[in-house]
């Protein structure tokens, strides 16, 4: 019955779609995120009410996948802090971003005196990026490099600027942070405030999101800021999958300051009644699993053989597994949960035991 209603809904809105300049109907869809909402269609632009990603015109799906990947340039200076860039690099790589490194030259960079890094590009031949990222560790010298600062100013088509730790000083020197709010490494906060009076410096924030500019506190805070940017671009569930994949199980979603734009977490924070899914269930091969609650993420997960397997909320009674299968809970006529099935084995009902 639900499939029929969905078909009727989609058919009914099809005739009301806006038209382009040639009189053709415009259909808006959710960018592919390997979730149930990949199949939905919408009559107006906006955000997907399942994954919170920004809707696009259906024709944009014909663009080759390679061209859809966000390209993010990591500018690395000699002495750069390892975790400042390595943590976010891990996040963006797992999220499918095209990450590349840029420096003043192709000379070997030494990070913290122990790690040798050979940049892929120089300022002269770096490809066009969607996102520019800057990091701490000798950032004071980089911020006074007039060639670098001028290169940043000349970049066009940048969708986001991202900094970790004292990388904020590089952005500050360009004027990009003027009349914005920012943060940086805790030992450099006063310095940022004193030297750049046009910036409102926050001294107790993991990250600050101004919309197109995200600055983070030091070192590990860069991971939080990177996950936040993934959530903004790809949706909260995508960021959660990355956090799980890199075993960053201490992440608290939304633990920064967001000053503008759509909050990628609001929909999931508002999800209620998750406690009704909790309990013991049958599983294949005569095993049992237990559904438990993750208070930090307002989510549930399956506990099986000593491991946690997150379930990502899509809609009432429908969740997505880490690998994209849909887990659907089934109810009786009294609205009591009987059990669940999976799109991998949609004919098998695994019953709730308590």
C-alpha positions, 0 to 999 in steps of 0.5 A: 500500500505504501508503494502505491501511495508513494507512486501516487504522490510522485505522479501528482507532483510531477505535473506541478514541477517548475519549468526551465526556459525551454518549457521542460519540467524540472525535477529535483532529486537528492544527490546519490548518498546510497540511502532510500532517498536516492529514489525520491523526487521533489517538485521544488528546490531545497533540502532532502528531508531524509539526509538533509543534502541540498537537492539538485536538478535531475539532469545534474545526475548525468555529470560523470561521478569524477566531476562531482567529487569535491576537490580540496587543496591542502596547502602544506608549509614546512613544519606543518603539524601532522595531525592538523592535516592528517586527521582531516585528510583521513576524513575527506578521503573516506568521504570520497573527496579528491584531496591533493597537496600544494606547497610553495615548491616541490621540495620535501616538507618536514612535519614536526621534524620526523615526517617527510612529505613531498607535495603534489603541486606548487602554487604555479601548477595546482589545479582548480579546487572547490575547497582550500584548507590551511593548517597550523605548524609554522603557520606564522611564517606562511601567513607572512608569505606575500606570494602565498597570500596573493595566490589565495586571493586570486583563487576563483570558484572556491566554495569553502575555506577551511583551517585547522589550528593556527592555519586561521592566521593564513586566512586572516592575513588574506582578509577573508576572515574580516567581519567574521567569527573564527577560532584557532589553537587555544594558545594562539587565541589572544594573538589572533584577537590582538593582531586581527581586530576585524575578526570576532574570536571565539575562545571556547569552540571546537569549530566555527562555521560562517557558512563558507568559512570553517575554522577549528581549534587545534589538532584533533578539533580539525577532525570535528570540523572536517566531519562537520563540512562533510555533513554540510555537503553530503548529509549527516549520515555520510559524516556518521559513516566516516566517523565510524569507518575511522573509529572516531567514536568520541565525535559529538555531532554539532559540538561547534558553533554554526552561525549561518546556513542549514544545520545538518544535524537538526533533523536527526536531533529531533528524531524521537521514540528510538527507545521502542526499537531497543531490545533483543532480536533474532539474527541469522544462523540462530544468533541473537543481536541487541539493539541499543541506544547511542545517546551521544548521536541520538541513534541506535546500533546493533550489538552483535558478537561484541561489536557495534554496527550503527543504524542510520535513521531514514524515516520511521521504522526504516534505517540504513546499515553501514553498507547501504542495506535497508533495515525495516522494522515491522509492526502488528495491528496494535503498533507493537514491533514484531521484528525487522527484515533487511533489504538483503534478505527481505523475505526473512522476518527476524523477530523481537525477543523482548 
